[in-house]
Amino acid sequence: MELVAGHGALPPASGSASATGAHAPVEGARAPVRHVAVQHEPTHVGSAGDDASQAEADRIAQAVGAFYERHPYPAPVDDLERYREFWDGPRRRADACLFHPVDPQREDHSILVAGCGTSQAAKYALRWPRAQVTGIDVSQASIAATARLKNRHGLDNLELHQLSVERVAELGRTFEHIACTGVLHHLPDPDRGLRALRDVLAPGGALHLMVYAPHGRHGVYMLQDYCRRLGIGTTRDDIRELAAALGLLPAGHPLAPLLRSVRDFQDEAGLADALLHPNDRAYSVPELFELLATAGLAFARWLRQAAYLPRCGLLAASPHHARMAELPPEEQYAAAELFRGSMVEHSLVAHRDDYPRAARVTFDSEAWPTYVPVRLPGTIVVQERLPEGAAAVLINRAHTFTDLYLPIDAEQKALFDRIDGTRTIAAIAGSDASRSTARNLFQQLWDYDQVVFATDAQASSHDTYRRDRP
């Protein structure tokens, strides 16, 4: 399940969970479904070393597999033409800079979609037509739905395997980009699953990971417990009755805000995945960083980072701002999660822990004047009803917290207006006298998710992106 309330420029394509499964290319054959008794309380199995814990891991894996055979997620679709049109050249370029900021832009990356659900792998193959995309999922029903999209859209760059995340090494290859969103938190042993993905991530590659966050999902876990206590199952009648009951929830219930804003509660597959899933857990920021370190991965950035930074929004105005700013970055992120209180997921970019730190985007080095800023397509410029002294207000529509807007003055706006995807920051700034203003502005634009950056090598390949249309 992906609890996504905002309307973003770079929308994630939801996947379903993977636990265990047969390793075989699939073109649509339907496998028999095993019906397993399921409990709905969140469960986490650690290192499955002894027989008892391995048996429990197998039970959870079977339950999750059976769940997705009966309720493929997200609800299958027949056509992705609108999605194809959405991902034009500028959007792909911004996406490439977000995940691979210091590599030359290429269109032939090897991409793994781990736990691809009913459409996510097909979406990757559509938006990156020259990439080699591999989708894996434990659910035969989900793979079959993706195979239908592959055939409908002629996606020769997509291959599919019914295979669990934990067994991904059986593919016998590495990948330059891995997407694992809405999957890891459903595995019987998330540590093992993430280590398996790290083992197939190529040196210099990027991992897009999304896991549940605990505090914003308090209402979800309350209703999961409610369903367990009442013995509510996953039949169509049970789900319809549950949907009707949710319409009667008190307005002050912790789930009520999500019911109003999250698309997963609008259809049968999403509702089942949210409230009737046999296994799910959430990760606070400290738990997430521990998970990454255990797997041999290093945090690069949050997909949308402004909500986590003490320099942005309400946190910048807090009387505790100075205290937060003195903390190490991981502690800043943890404090921001607690302060905001309603994050439902954490979505991030990670690299292998041997990724060179010097290759990361930073304004603490001498490289920043050579960065080429690329605007994120979901950002907008507001020029009406402005705060005093502002020439414009910049907003990223993907943000779910309304305090994350950036006022800029006339001098800053003049620099911002010179962003064209080809000029470096130095070229935009012009004179040395403007360098300090430019550095501060582009640091803010980066923090507030208004821009990503390309290196000179990426900028040189920009013409390919402008010419290419899927």
TORKOL-4160 file (C-alpha; in steps of 0.2 Angstrom, whole numbers, padded with zeros to 4 digits, m for minus):
470
<pt num="1" X="0000" Y="0000" Z="0000"/>
<pt num="2" X="0006" Y="0017" Z="m0004"/>
<pt num="3" X="m0002" Y="0031" Z="0006"/>
<pt num="4" X="0000" Y="0046" Z="m0005"/>
<pt num="5" X="m0010" Y="0061" Z="m0002"/>
<pt num="6" X="m0001" Y="0074" Z="m0012"/>
<pt num="7" X="m0001" Y="0077" Z="m0031"/>
<pt num="8" X="0017" Y="0075" Z="m0036"/>
<pt num="9" X="0027" Y="0079" Z="m0052"/>
<pt num="10" X="0036" Y="0062" Z="m0050"/>
<pt num="11" X="0022" Y="0050" Z="m0044"/>
<pt num="12" X="0028" Y="0033" Z="m0038"/>
<pt num="13" X="0020" Y="0019" Z="m0047"/>
<pt num="14" X="0013" Y="0007" Z="m0033"/>
<pt num="15" X="0019" Y="m0010" Z="m0031"/>
<pt num="16" X="0013" Y="m0025" Z="m0021"/>
<pt num="17" X="0022" Y="m0035" Z="m0008"/>
<pt num="18" X="0034" Y="m0049" Z="m0011"/>
<pt num="19" X="0037" Y="m0063" Z="0001"/>
<pt num="20" X="0041" Y="m0080" Z="m0007"/>
<pt num="21" X="0037" Y="m0087" Z="m0024"/>
<pt num="22" X="0043" Y="m0098" Z="m0039"/>
<pt num="23" X="0056" Y="m0092" Z="m0051"/>
<pt num="24" X="0049" Y="m0092" Z="m0068"/>
<pt num="25" X="0046" Y="m0080" Z="m0082"/>
<pt num="26" X="0028" Y="m0077" Z="m0084"/>
<pt num="27" X="0017" Y="m0072" Z="m0098"/>
<pt num="28" X="0000" Y="m0073" Z="m0090"/>
<pt num="29" X="m0004" Y="m0091" Z="m0085"/>
<pt num="30" X="m0014" Y="m0091" Z="m0069"/>
<pt num="31" X="m0007" Y="m0101" Z="m0054"/>
<pt num="32" X="m0019" Y="m0110" Z="m0042"/>
<pt num="33" X="m0022" Y="m0099" Z="m0026"/>
<pt num="34" X="m0018" Y="m0106" Z="m0009"/>
<pt num="35" X="m0030" Y="m0100" Z="0004"/>
<pt num="36" X="m0021" Y="m0097" Z="0021"/>
<pt num="37" X="m0029" Y="m0091" Z="0037"/>
<pt num="38" X="m0023" Y="m0074" Z="0041"/>
<pt num="39" X="m0021" Y="m0063" Z="0056"/>
<pt num="40" X="m0021" Y="m0044" Z="0054"/>
<pt num="41" X="m0009" Y="m0038" Z="0068"/>
<pt num="42" X="0007" Y="m0031" Z="0062"/>
<pt num="43" X="0021" Y="m0044" Z="0063"/>
<pt num="44" X="0039" Y="m0044" Z="0060"/>
<pt num="45" X="0051" Y="m0059" Z="0060"/>
<pt num="46" X="0069" Y="m0055" Z="0063"/>
<pt num="47" X="0083" Y="m0066" Z="0058"/>
<pt num="48" X="0075" Y="m0082" Z="0054"/>
<pt num="49" X="0089" Y="m0094" Z="0060"/>
<pt num="50" X="0080" Y="m0107" Z="0070"/>
<pt num="51" X="0066" Y="m0119" Z="0065"/>
<pt num="52" X="0053" Y="m0110" Z="0074"/>
<pt num="53" X="0056" Y="m0093" Z="0067"/>
<pt num="54" X="0059" Y="m0100" Z="0049"/>
<pt num="55" X="0042" Y="m0109" Z="0051"/>
<pt num="56" X="0034" Y="m0092" Z="0056"/>
<pt num="57" X="0042" Y="m0083" Z="0041"/>
<pt num="58" X="0036" Y="m0096" Z="0029"/>
<pt num="59" X="0018" Y="m0094" Z="0037"/>
<pt num="60" X="0019" Y="m0076" Z="0034"/>
<pt num="61" X="0026" Y="m0077" Z="0017"/>
<pt num="62" X="0012" Y="m0089" Z="0012"/>
<pt num="63" X="m0001" Y="m0078" Z="0019"/>
<pt num="64" X="0005" Y="m0063" Z="0010"/>
<pt num="65" X="0006" Y="m0073" Z="m0006"/>
<pt num="66" X="m0011" Y="m0079" Z="m0005"/>
<pt num="67" X="m0018" Y="m0061" Z="0000"/>
<pt num="68" X="m0011" Y="m0054" Z="m0016"/>
<pt num="69" X="m0017" Y="m0068" Z="m0027"/>
<pt num="70" X="m0035" Y="m0064" Z="m0021"/>
<pt num="71" X="m0032" Y="m0045" Z="m0020"/>
<pt num="72" X="m0019" Y="m0039" Z="m0033"/>
<pt num="73" X="m0013" Y="m0022" Z="m0029"/>
<pt num="74" X="m0016" Y="m0009" Z="m0035"/>
<pt num="75" X="m0032" Y="m0013" Z="m0044"/>
<pt num="76" X="m0027" Y="m0019" Z="m0062"/>
<pt num="77" X="m0029" Y="m0007" Z="m0076"/>
<pt num="78" X="m0030" Y="m0010" Z="m0095"/>
<pt num="79" X="m0021" Y="0005" Z="m0102"/>
<pt num="80" X="m0007" Y="0016" Z="m0098"/>
<pt num="81" X="m0007" Y="0029" Z="m0113"/>
<pt num="82" X="m0010" Y="0043" Z="m0101"/>
<pt num="83" X="0004" Y="0038" Z="m0091"/>
<pt num="84" X="0015" Y="0037" Z="m0106"/>
<pt num="85" X="0010" Y="0055" Z="m0111"/>
<pt num="86" X="0014" Y="0061" Z="m0094"/>
<pt num="87" X="0032" Y="0056" Z="m0094"/>
<pt num="88" X="0039" Y="0067" Z="m0107"/>
<pt num="89" X="0058" Y="0072" Z="m0109"/>
<pt num="90" X="0059" Y="0085" Z="m0096"/>
<pt num="91" X="0051" Y="0074" Z="m0083"/>
<pt num="92" X="0063" Y="0060" Z="m0087"/>
<pt num="93" X="0077" Y="0072" Z="m0085"/>
<pt num="94" X="0072" Y="0078" Z="m0068"/>
<pt num="95" X="0069" Y="0060" Z="m0063"/>
<pt num="96" X="0087" Y="0055" Z="m0069"/>
<pt num="97" X="0095" Y="0070" Z="m0059"/>
<pt num="98" X="0085" Y="0065" Z="m0044"/>
<pt num="99" X="0092" Y="0048" Z="m0043"/>
<pt num="100" X="0108" Y="0049" Z="m0052"/>
<pt num="101" X="0114" Y="0067" Z="m0050"/>
<pt num="102" X="0133" Y="0064" Z="m0053"/>
<pt num="103" X="0132" Y="0051" Z="m0068"/>
<pt num="104" X="0130" Y="0055" Z="m0086"/>
<pt num="105" X="0111" Y="0054" Z="m0091"/>
<pt num="106" X="0108" Y="0038" Z="m0100"/>
<pt num="107" X="0092" Y="0030" Z="m0107"/>
<pt num="108" X="0098" Y="0012" Z="m0106"/>
<pt num="109" X="0099" Y="0009" Z="m0087"/>
<pt num="110" X="0096" Y="m0008" Z="m0081"/>
<pt num="111" X="0081" Y="m0006" Z="m0069"/>
<pt num="112" X="0073" Y="m0019" Z="m0056"/>
<pt num="113" X="0056" Y="m0016" Z="m0050"/>
<pt num="114" X="0055" Y="m0027" Z="m0034"/>
<pt num="115" X="0038" Y="m0031" Z="m0029"/>
<pt num="116" X="0031" Y="m0023" Z="m0045"/>
<pt num="117" X="0012" Y="m0026" Z="m0042"/>
<pt num="118" X="0000" Y="m0025" Z="m0056"/>
<pt num="119" X="0008" Y="m0011" Z="m0066"/>
<pt num="120" X="0023" Y="m0003" Z="m0059"/>
<pt num="121" X="0036" Y="m0012" Z="m0070"/>
<pt num="122" X="0026" Y="m0008" Z="m0085"/>
<pt num="123" X="0026" Y="0010" Z="m0081"/>
<pt num="124" X="0045" Y="0010" Z="m0079"/>
<pt num="125" X="0046" Y="0002" Z="m0096"/>
<pt num="126" X="0035" Y="0015" Z="m0104"/>
<pt num="127" X="0043" Y="0030" Z="m0097"/>
<pt num="128" X="0061" Y="0023" Z="m0100"/>
<pt num="129" X="0059" Y="0015" Z="m0117"/>
<pt num="130" X="0077" Y="0012" Z="m0119"/>
<pt num="131" X="0080" Y="0004" Z="m0102"/>
<pt num="132" X="0080" Y="m0014" Z="m0099"/>
<pt num="133" X="0067" Y="m0016" Z="m0085"/>
<pt num="134" X="0064" Y="m0032" Z="m0075"/>
<pt num="135" X="0049" Y="m0034" Z="m0064"/>
<pt num="136" X="0047" Y="m0047" Z="m0050"/>
<pt num="137" X="0033" Y="m0051" Z="m0039"/>
<pt num="138" X="0027" Y="m0065" Z="m0028"/>
<pt num="139" X="0009" Y="m0064" Z="m0035"/>
<pt num="140" X="0005" Y="m0073" Z="m0051"/>
<pt num="141" X="m0010" Y="m0063" Z="m0052"/>
<pt num="142" X="0000" Y="m0047" Z="m0052"/>
<pt num="143" X="0013" Y="m0053" Z="m0064"/>
<pt num="144" X="m0001" Y="m0058" Z="m0076"/>
<pt num="145" X="m0009" Y="m0041" Z="m0075"/>
<pt num="146" X="0008" Y="m0033" Z="m0079"/>
<pt num="147" X="0010" Y="m0046" Z="m0093"/>
<pt num="148" X="m0006" Y="m0040" Z="m0101"/>
<pt num="149" X="0000" Y="m0022" Z="m0101"/>
<pt num="150" X="0017" Y="m0027" Z="m0108"/>
<pt num="151" X="0007" Y="m0035" Z="m0123"/>
<pt num="152" X="m0005" Y="m0021" Z="m0125"/>
<pt num="153" X="0009" Y="m0008" Z="m0126"/>
<pt num="154" X="0022" Y="m0019" Z="m0135"/>
<pt num="155" X="0035" Y="m0017" Z="m0121"/>
<pt num="156" X="0049" Y="m0027" Z="m0128"/>
<pt num="157" X="0061" Y="m0019" Z="m0114"/>
<pt num="158" X="0051" Y="m0027" Z="m0100"/>
<pt num="159" X="0054" Y="m0045" Z="m0093"/>
<pt num="160" X="0044" Y="m0052" Z="m0079"/>
<pt num="161" X="0047" Y="m0066" Z="m0066"/>
<pt num="162" X="0037" Y="m0073" Z="m0052"/>
<pt num="163" X="0050" Y="m0072" Z="m0039"/>
<pt num="164" X="0052" Y="m0065" Z="m0021"/>
<pt num="165" X="0063" Y="m0051" Z="m0016"/>
<pt num="166" X="0073" Y="m0062" Z="m0005"/>
<pt num="167" X="0078" Y="m0073" Z="m0020"/>
<pt num="168" X="0082" Y="m0059" Z="m0032"/>
<pt num="169" X="0100" Y="m0065" Z="m0034"/>
<pt num="170" X="0093" Y="m0080" Z="m0044"/>
<pt num="171" X="0092" Y="m0068" Z="m0059"/>
<pt num="172" X="0111" Y="m0068" Z="m0060"/>
<pt num="173" X="0113" Y="m0050" Z="m0063"/>
<pt num="174" X="0115" Y="m0033" Z="m0055"/>
<pt num="175" X="0105" Y="m0017" Z="m0058"/>
<pt num="176" X="0109" Y="0002" Z="m0060"/>
<pt num="177" X="0092" Y="0007" Z="m0053"/>
<pt num="178" X="0081" Y="m0003" Z="m0041"/>
<pt num="179" X="0063" Y="0003" Z="m0036"/>
<pt num="180" X="0056" Y="m0005" Z="m0020"/>
<pt num="181" X="0041" Y="0005" Z="m0015"/>
<pt num="182" X="0027" Y="m0001" Z="m0003"/>
<pt num="183" X="0035" Y="m0019" Z="m0002"/>
<pt num="184" X="0048" Y="m0021" Z="0011"/>
<pt num="185" X="0037" Y="m0018" Z="0026"/>
<pt num="186" X="0026" Y="m0033" Z="0021"/>
<pt num="187" X="0040" Y="m0046" Z="0020"/>
<pt num="188" X="0043" Y="m0058" Z="0034"/>
<pt num="189" X="0061" Y="m0053" Z="0036"/>
<pt num="190" X="0063" Y="m0035" Z="0029"/>
<pt num="191" X="0082" Y="m0035" Z="0034"/>
<pt num="192" X="0085" Y="m0051" Z="0023"/>
<pt num="193" X="0075" Y="m0043" Z="0009"/>
<pt num="194" X="0084" Y="m0027" Z="0009"/>
<pt num="195" X="0101" Y="m0036" Z="0010"/>
<pt num="196" X="0096" Y="m0046" Z="m0006"/>
<pt num="197" X="0092" Y="m0030" Z="m0015"/>
<pt num="198" X="0109" Y="m0022" Z="m0010"/>
<pt num="199" X="0118" Y="m0038" Z="m0017"/>
<pt num="200" X="0111" Y="m0034" Z="m0034"/>
<pt num="201" X="0113" Y="m0015" Z="m0034"/>
<pt num="202" X="0127" Y="m0011" Z="m0046"/>
<pt num="203" X="0141" Y="0000" Z="m0039"/>
<pt num="204" X="0136" Y="0018" Z="m0041"/>
<pt num="205" X="0118" Y="0012" Z="m0043"/>
<pt num="206" X="0103" Y="0020" Z="m0034"/>
<pt num="207" X="0089" Y="0012" Z="m0024"/>
<pt num="208" X="0072" Y="0020" Z="m0022"/>
<pt num="209" X="0064" Y="0014" Z="m0006"/>
<pt num="210" X="0048" Y="0018" Z="0002"/>
<pt num="211" X="0042" Y="0011" Z="0019"/>
<pt num="212" X="0028" Y="0015" Z="0030"/>
<pt num="213" X="0030" Y="0028" Z="0044"/>
<pt num="214" X="0022" Y="0024" Z="0061"/>
<pt num="215" X="0015" Y="0040" Z="0068"/>
<pt num="216" X="0004" Y="0045" Z="0053"/>
<pt num="217" X="m0003" Y="0027" Z="0052"/>
<pt num="218" X="m0009" Y="0026" Z="0070"/>
<pt num="219" X="m0027" Y="0026" Z="0063"/>
<pt num="220" X="m0023" Y="0013" Z="0051"/>
<pt num="221" X="m0016" Y="0001" Z="0064"/>
<pt num="222" X="m0031" Y="0005" Z="0076"/>
<pt num="223" X="m0043" Y="m0001" Z="0062"/>
<pt num="224" X="m0032" Y="m0016" Z="0058"/>
<pt num="225" X="m0034" Y="m0021" Z="0076"/>
<pt num="226" X="m0053" Y="m0018" Z="0075"/>
<pt num="227" X="m0054" Y="m0029" Z="0060"/>
<pt num="228" X="m0044" Y="m0043" Z="0068"/>
<pt num="229" X="m0055" Y="m0042" Z="0084"/>
<pt num="230" X="m0071" Y="m0044" Z="0074"/>
<pt num="231" X="m0064" Y="m0057" Z="0063"/>
<pt num="232" X="m0067" Y="m0047" Z="0047"/>
<pt num="233" X="m0060" Y="m0056" Z="0032"/>
<pt num="234" X="m0055" Y="m0052" Z="0014"/>
<pt num="235" X="m0071" Y="m0058" Z="0005"/>
<pt num="236" X="m0080" Y="m0046" Z="m0006"/>
<pt num="237" X="m0094" Y="m0044" Z="0006"/>
<pt num="238" X="m0083" Y="m0041" Z="0021"/>
<pt num="239" X="m0074" Y="m0027" Z="0012"/>
<pt num="240" X="m0090" Y="m0019" Z="0006"/>
<pt num="241" X="m0096" Y="m0020" Z="0024"/>
<pt num="242" X="m0080" Y="m0012" Z="0030"/>
<pt num="243" X="m0081" Y="0002" Z="0018"/>
<pt num="244" X="m0099" Y="0006" Z="0024"/>
<pt num="245" X="m0093" Y="0005" Z="0042"/>
<pt num="246" X="m0078" Y="0017" Z="0038"/>
<pt num="247" X="m0091" Y="0030" Z="0032"/>
<pt num="248" X="m0098" Y="0030" Z="0050"/>
<pt num="249" X="m0082" Y="0034" Z="0059"/>
<pt num="250" X="m0082" Y="0049" Z="0071"/>
<pt num="251" X="m0075" Y="0064" Z="0063"/>
<pt num="252" X="m0061" Y="0065" Z="0076"/>
<pt num="253" X="m0055" Y="0047" Z="0073"/>
<pt num="254" X="m0036" Y="0046" Z="0069"/>
<pt num="255" X="m0040" Y="0038" Z="0052"/>
<pt num="256" X="m0052" Y="0051" Z="0047"/>
<pt num="257" X="m0039" Y="0063" Z="0038"/>
<pt num="258" X="m0033" Y="0048" Z="0028"/>
<pt num="259" X="m0050" Y="0043" Z="0022"/>
<pt num="260" X="m0053" Y="0061" Z="0015"/>
<pt num="261" X="m0036" Y="0062" Z="0006"/>
<pt num="262" X="m0029" Y="0045" Z="0002"/>
<pt num="263" X="m0034" Y="0036" Z="m0014"/>
<pt num="264" X="m0030" Y="0019" Z="m0007"/>
<pt num="265" X="m0047" Y="0019" Z="0002"/>
<pt num="266" X="m0057" Y="0022" Z="m0013"/>
<pt num="267" X="m0057" Y="0004" Z="m0021"/>
<pt num="268" X="m0058" Y="m0014" Z="m0015"/>
<pt num="269" X="m0040" Y="m0018" Z="m0018"/>
<pt num="270" X="m0033" Y="m0002" Z="m0009"/>
<pt num="271" X="m0045" Y="m0005" Z="0006"/>
<pt num="272" X="m0040" Y="m0023" Z="0008"/>
<pt num="273" X="m0021" Y="m0018" Z="0007"/>
<pt num="274" X="m0023" Y="m0004" Z="0020"/>
<pt num="275" X="m0033" Y="m0013" Z="0033"/>
<pt num="276" X="m0034" Y="m0032" Z="0030"/>
<pt num="277" X="m0016" Y="m0035" Z="0025"/>
<pt num="278" X="m0008" Y="m0051" Z="0034"/>
<pt num="279" X="0008" Y="m0043" Z="0038"/>
<pt num="280" X="0014" Y="m0025" Z="0039"/>
<pt num="281" X="0026" Y="m0014" Z="0050"/>
<pt num="282" X="0031" Y="0003" Z="0050"/>
<pt num="283" X="0048" Y="0012" Z="0052"/>
<pt num="284" X="0053" Y="0027" Z="0062"/>
<pt num="285" X="0067" Y="0037" Z="0055"/>
<pt num="286" X="0080" Y="0029" Z="0067"/>
<pt num="287" X="0073" Y="0012" Z="0063"/>
<pt num="288" X="0074" Y="0016" Z="0045"/>
<pt num="289" X="0093" Y="0021" Z="0046"/>
<pt num="290" X="0097" Y="0006" Z="0056"/>
<pt num="291" X="0088" Y="m0005" Z="0043"/>
<pt num="292" X="0099" Y="0004" Z="0029"/>
<pt num="293" X="0115" Y="0002" Z="0039"/>
<pt num="294" X="0112" Y="m0017" Z="0042"/>
<pt num="295" X="0109" Y="m0020" Z="0024"/>
<pt num="296" X="0125" Y="m0011" Z="0019"/>
<pt num="297" X="0117" Y="0004" Z="0011"/>
<pt num="298" X="0120" Y="0023" Z="0014"/>
<pt num="299" X="0106" Y="0036" Z="0014"/>
<pt num="300" X="0107" Y="0049" Z="0000"/>
<pt num="301" X="0092" Y="0060" Z="0001"/>
<pt num="302" X="0073" Y="0060" Z="0005"/>
<pt num="303" X="0063" Y="0059" Z="m0011"/>
<pt num="304" X="0055" Y="0075" Z="m0005"/>
<pt num="305" X="0066" Y="0082" Z="0008"/>
<pt num="306" X="0059" Y="0099" Z="0014"/>
<pt num="307" X="0048" Y="0091" Z="0027"/>
<pt num="308" X="0063" Y="0083" Z="0036"/>
<pt num="309" X="0074" Y="0099" Z="0036"/>
<pt num="310" X="0075" Y="0111" Z="0051"/>
<pt num="311" X="0079" Y="0125" Z="0038"/>
<pt num="312" X="0062" Y="0123" Z="0030"/>
<pt num="313" X="0044" Y="0128" Z="0034"/>
<pt num="314" X="0038" Y="0129" Z="0052"/>
<pt num="315" X="0053" Y="0121" Z="0058"/>
<pt num="316" X="0064" Y="0136" Z="0053"/>
<pt num="317" X="0052" Y="0148" Z="0063"/>
<pt num="318" X="0052" Y="0136" Z="0078"/>
<pt num="319" X="0061" Y="0142" Z="0094"/>
<pt num="320" X="0070" Y="0125" Z="0094"/>
<pt num="321" X="0077" Y="0128" Z="0077"/>
<pt num="322" X="0095" Y="0132" Z="0083"/>
<pt num="323" X="0095" Y="0116" Z="0094"/>
<pt num="324" X="0089" Y="0106" Z="0079"/>
<pt num="325" X="0102" Y="0113" Z="0067"/>
<pt num="326" X="0116" Y="0108" Z="0079"/>
<pt num="327" X="0110" Y="0089" Z="0078"/>
<pt num="328" X="0118" Y="0077" Z="0066"/>
<pt num="329" X="0107" Y="0075" Z="0050"/>
<pt num="330" X="0099" Y="0059" Z="0056"/>
<pt num="331" X="0094" Y="0066" Z="0072"/>
<pt num="332" X="0087" Y="0081" Z="0063"/>
<pt num="333" X="0076" Y="0070" Z="0052"/>
<pt num="334" X="0070" Y="0060" Z="0068"/>
<pt num="335" X="0065" Y="0076" Z="0077"/>
<pt num="336" X="0056" Y="0083" Z="0061"/>
<pt num="337" X="0046" Y="0066" Z="0060"/>
<pt num="338" X="0041" Y="0068" Z="0078"/>
<pt num="339" X="0037" Y="0087" Z="0077"/>
<pt num="340" X="0026" Y="0084" Z="0061"/>
<pt num="341" X="0018" Y="0069" Z="0068"/>
<pt num="342" X="0008" Y="0064" Z="0053"/>
<pt num="343" X="0020" Y="0056" Z="0040"/>
<pt num="344" X="0013" Y="0040" Z="0033"/>
<pt num="345" X="0028" Y="0035" Z="0024"/>
<pt num="346" X="0046" Y="0038" Z="0021"/>
<pt num="347" X="0052" Y="0038" Z="0003"/>
<pt num="348" X="0071" Y="0040" Z="0000"/>
<pt num="349" X="0086" Y="0037" Z="m0012"/>
<pt num="350" X="0100" Y="0026" Z="m0006"/>
<pt num="351" X="0116" Y="0019" Z="m0013"/>
<pt num="352" X="0128" Y="0005" Z="m0008"/>
<pt num="353" X="0139" Y="0010" Z="0007"/>
<pt num="354" X="0154" Y="0010" Z="m0004"/>
<pt num="355" X="0147" Y="0024" Z="m0014"/>
<pt num="356" X="0160" Y="0039" Z="m0014"/>
<pt num="357" X="0154" Y="0053" Z="m0003"/>
<pt num="358" X="0163" Y="0066" Z="m0013"/>
<pt num="359" X="0151" Y="0061" Z="m0028"/>
<pt num="360" X="0135" Y="0067" Z="m0018"/>
<pt num="361" X="0127" Y="0084" Z="m0021"/>
<pt num="362" X="0132" Y="0096" Z="m0008"/>
<pt num="363" X="0135" Y="0115" Z="m0006"/>
<pt num="364" X="0149" Y="0112" Z="0007"/>
<pt num="365" X="0161" Y="0108" Z="m0008"/>
<pt num="366" X="0169" Y="0119" Z="m0021"/>
<pt num="367" X="0158" Y="0110" Z="m0035"/>
<pt num="368" X="0142" Y="0119" Z="m0032"/>
<pt num="369" X="0145" Y="0133" Z="m0045"/>
<pt num="370" X="0146" Y="0119" Z="m0059"/>
<pt num="371" X="0129" Y="0112" Z="m0055"/>
<pt num="372" X="0116" Y="0114" Z="m0068"/>
<pt num="373" X="0099" Y="0117" Z="m0059"/>
<pt num="374" X="0084" Y="0107" Z="m0067"/>
<pt num="375" X="0067" Y="0112" Z="m0061"/>
<pt num="376" X="0055" Y="0099" Z="m0055"/>
<pt num="377" X="0040" Y="0098" Z="m0066"/>
<pt num="378" X="0028" Y="0099" Z="m0051"/>
<pt num="379" X="0034" Y="0116" Z="m0045"/>
<pt num="380" X="0024" Y="0132" Z="m0047"/>
<pt num="381" X="0027" Y="0150" Z="m0046"/>
<pt num="382" X="0014" Y="0160" Z="m0037"/>
<pt num="383" X="0014" Y="0179" Z="m0039"/>
<pt num="384" X="m0003" Y="0185" Z="m0031"/>
<pt num="385" X="m0007" Y="0188" Z="m0013"/>
<pt num="386" X="0012" Y="0188" Z="m0008"/>
<pt num="387" X="0020" Y="0190" Z="0008"/>
<pt num="388" X="0028" Y="0207" Z="0011"/>
<pt num="389" X="0044" Y="0209" Z="0002"/>
<pt num="390" X="0042" Y="0194" Z="m0009"/>
<pt num="391" X="0042" Y="0194" Z="m0028"/>
<pt num="392" X="0035" Y="0176" Z="m0029"/>
<pt num="393" X="0032" Y="0161" Z="m0019"/>
<pt num="394" X="0038" Y="0144" Z="m0025"/>
<pt num="395" X="0027" Y="0128" Z="m0021"/>
<pt num="396" X="0030" Y="0110" Z="m0024"/>
<pt num="397" X="0013" Y="0102" Z="m0026"/>
<pt num="398" X="0020" Y="0085" Z="m0021"/>
<pt num="399" X="0022" Y="0092" Z="m0003"/>
<pt num="400" X="0008" Y="0086" Z="0009"/>
<pt num="401" X="0013" Y="0100" Z="0022"/>
<pt num="402" X="0006" Y="0117" Z="0018"/>
<pt num="403" X="0020" Y="0126" Z="0027"/>
<pt num="404" X="0033" Y="0121" Z="0014"/>
<pt num="405" X="0032" Y="0136" Z="0002"/>
<pt num="406" X="0047" Y="0147" Z="m0002"/>
<pt num="407" X="0046" Y="0166" Z="m0004"/>
<pt num="408" X="0059" Y="0174" Z="m0015"/>
<pt num="409" X="0063" Y="0192" Z="m0017"/>
<pt num="410" X="0066" Y="0201" Z="m0033"/>
<pt num="411" X="0085" Y="0198" Z="m0035"/>
<pt num="412" X="0082" Y="0179" Z="m0031"/>
<pt num="413" X="0068" Y="0178" Z="m0044"/>
<pt num="414" X="0079" Y="0186" Z="m0057"/>
<pt num="415" X="0091" Y="0172" Z="m0054"/>
<pt num="416" X="0077" Y="0159" Z="m0053"/>
<pt num="417" X="0070" Y="0165" Z="m0070"/>
<pt num="418" X="0087" Y="0161" Z="m0078"/>
<pt num="419" X="0086" Y="0143" Z="m0075"/>
<pt num="420" X="0084" Y="0134" Z="m0092"/>
<pt num="421" X="0092" Y="0117" Z="m0088"/>
<pt num="422" X="0108" Y="0121" Z="m0097"/>
<pt num="423" X="0116" Y="0135" Z="m0088"/>
<pt num="424" X="0127" Y="0131" Z="m0072"/>
<pt num="425" X="0124" Y="0141" Z="m0056"/>
<pt num="426" X="0140" Y="0151" Z="m0060"/>
<pt num="427" X="0133" Y="0156" Z="m0077"/>
<pt num="428" X="0116" Y="0160" Z="m0070"/>
<pt num="429" X="0124" Y="0171" Z="m0056"/>
<pt num="430" X="0136" Y="0180" Z="m0068"/>
<pt num="431" X="0147" Y="0191" Z="m0058"/>
<pt num="432" X="0156" Y="0186" Z="m0043"/>
<pt num="433" X="0146" Y="0198" Z="m0033"/>
<pt num="434" X="0130" Y="0188" Z="m0036"/>
<pt num="435" X="0139" Y="0171" Z="m0030"/>
<pt num="436" X="0134" Y="0172" Z="m0012"/>
<pt num="437" X="0116" Y="0176" Z="m0016"/>
<pt num="438" X="0116" Y="0162" Z="m0029"/>
<pt num="439" X="0123" Y="0150" Z="m0017"/>
<pt num="440" X="0110" Y="0153" Z="m0004"/>
<pt num="441" X="0096" Y="0153" Z="m0016"/>
<pt num="442" X="0100" Y="0137" Z="m0024"/>
<pt num="443" X="0103" Y="0129" Z="m0008"/>
<pt num="444" X="0086" Y="0134" Z="m0003"/>
<pt num="445" X="0079" Y="0128" Z="m0020"/>
<pt num="446" X="0087" Y="0111" Z="m0017"/>
<pt num="447" X="0081" Y="0110" Z="0001"/>
<pt num="448" X="0063" Y="0115" Z="m0004"/>
<pt num="449" X="0062" Y="0102" Z="m0018"/>
<pt num="450" X="0061" Y="0115" Z="m0031"/>
<pt num="451" X="0076" Y="0109" Z="m0041"/>
<pt num="452" X="0088" Y="0095" Z="m0044"/>
<pt num="453" X="0105" Y="0096" Z="m0051"/>
<pt num="454" X="0114" Y="0089" Z="m0066"/>
<pt num="455" X="0133" Y="0088" Z="m0068"/>
<pt num="456" X="0142" Y="0095" Z="m0084"/>
<pt num="457" X="0142" Y="0077" Z="m0091"/>
<pt num="458" X="0123" Y="0076" Z="m0089"/>
<pt num="459" X="0120" Y="0093" Z="m0096"/>
<pt num="460" X="0130" Y="0088" Z="m0112"/>
<pt num="461" X="0117" Y="0075" Z="m0115"/>
<pt num="462" X="0102" Y="0086" Z="m0112"/>
<pt num="463" X="0098" Y="0087" Z="m0131"/>
<pt num="464" X="0095" Y="0068" Z="m0131"/>
<pt num="465" X="0081" Y="0071" Z="m0118"/>
<pt num="466" X="0073" Y="0085" Z="m0127"/>
<pt num="467" X="0072" Y="0075" Z="m0144"/>
<pt num="468" X="0066" Y="0060" Z="m0136"/>
<pt num="469" X="0047" Y="0057" Z="m0134"/>
<pt num="470" X="0040" Y="0040" Z="m0130"/>
